[in-house]
Amino acid sequence: MHESLRTLLASTADADTAWSGFAQQQAFRWSDPQGVTFVWHGDADQVLLRCWVSGLPAAQPFTRHPVRCLWFLHLDLPPGSRLEYKFEVIRQGHGEWVVDPLNPVLAADPFGANSVCQGWGYERPEWTQPDPLARPGSLDELRIGSDAFGEQRTLRVYLPARFRRTRRYPLLLVHDGDDYLRYAAFGTVLDNLIHRLEVAPLIVAFTQSPDRLREYAADERHSQFVVDEVLPALRARLPLEDTADARCLMGASFGAVATLHTAWRRPGSFGRLLLQSGSFAFSDIGEHRRGPLFDPVARFVNTLRADAGRPAERIYMSCGVYESLIYENRSLLPLLRDRGCEVRYDEARDAHNWENWRDRLQSGLSWLFPGPLWMVYE
């Protein structure tokens, strides 16, 4: 238990006065090198911590103080960890999931917002936050007709701040692009890293699927869309370096599956890949255990593991150690290296979420497309 909470529980002041003073003084930094303490104040029949960490129970009960309307839970947590969570507050048999009212730090995703537990030693990287000295790039829309999907698709295209049509640029093509922009601050990250000369000026195309769990699951239509439709459209409109080594495809989760599948099915299209927390289900024997949604993914990954092909020259991979996918990502690493791919692999004490992927962008992009600063000092 954190020492400030221990002091509160031992206080002789009346409950409301003690809690008011305690809550005003805290900024939810009840962490230490051994872990973190969560606190809920109010009437309830039960309070549970809901967090998304592989290896921990999905619901962990708080302990109620015998006198005060105060609930607390201490969680052992290694330094440098970052967790997203909610509280489930149960009253009269009805449970309500809420963000932590004492914690102002929130993370958004397509399903809403979660509270963020910043463990001892974790700090949000400064390059993920707006820098008034960094000149912003521009973001425009591009409509592409797709024969593969029989409809129009919209891409967002990022041009760096000092973009000139008289020079040629590398290309980064991003799956789940709208989500990366909205939940992983990708536009801000690009502005900052290019401004700091850590990443070379890039043209970045963001694509978004209306049916990602189907289209990204090793769907041949998607490979056709990316290579035969998106790339030619971008080449026709933008001054791109026209070599595979100057093109990178990236994605997270199922987006990483789509990235690897496209590069494997269309060798020579992309010389570089960025794979984050890939949902690389496979089976050594028998059936995989991730449900029918992953059936086409497992067929692809099993085939990839038996095939001798090399999907790209240089690959950056990352995964959170608190993800259930950590085994699959670690297993893919030696296979890719054995195929002759140059691979850099990073792990973080985080789980399957957009801010984990955000925090890895500097190491991934600066390794795949180093700017002048990295070229001089690395």
DASUL-V152786 format. One line per field, one symbol per residue. burial: # if it has 24 or more other C-alpha atoms within 12 Angstrom, else .. A space follows every 10 residues. Layout:
BEGIN
burial=???
END
This chain:
BEGIN
burial=##.##..##. .......##. .##....### ##..###### #..#.##### ###......# #####..### #####.##.# #########. ......#### .##.####.. ...####### .#....##.. ...#.##.#. ...#.#.... ..######## #.#.....## ########## #.######## ########## #########. .##.###### #######.## #.##...#.# #..####### ########## ######.### ########## ###....... ...####### ##.##...## ########## ######.### ###.###.#. ########## ########## ########## #.......
END
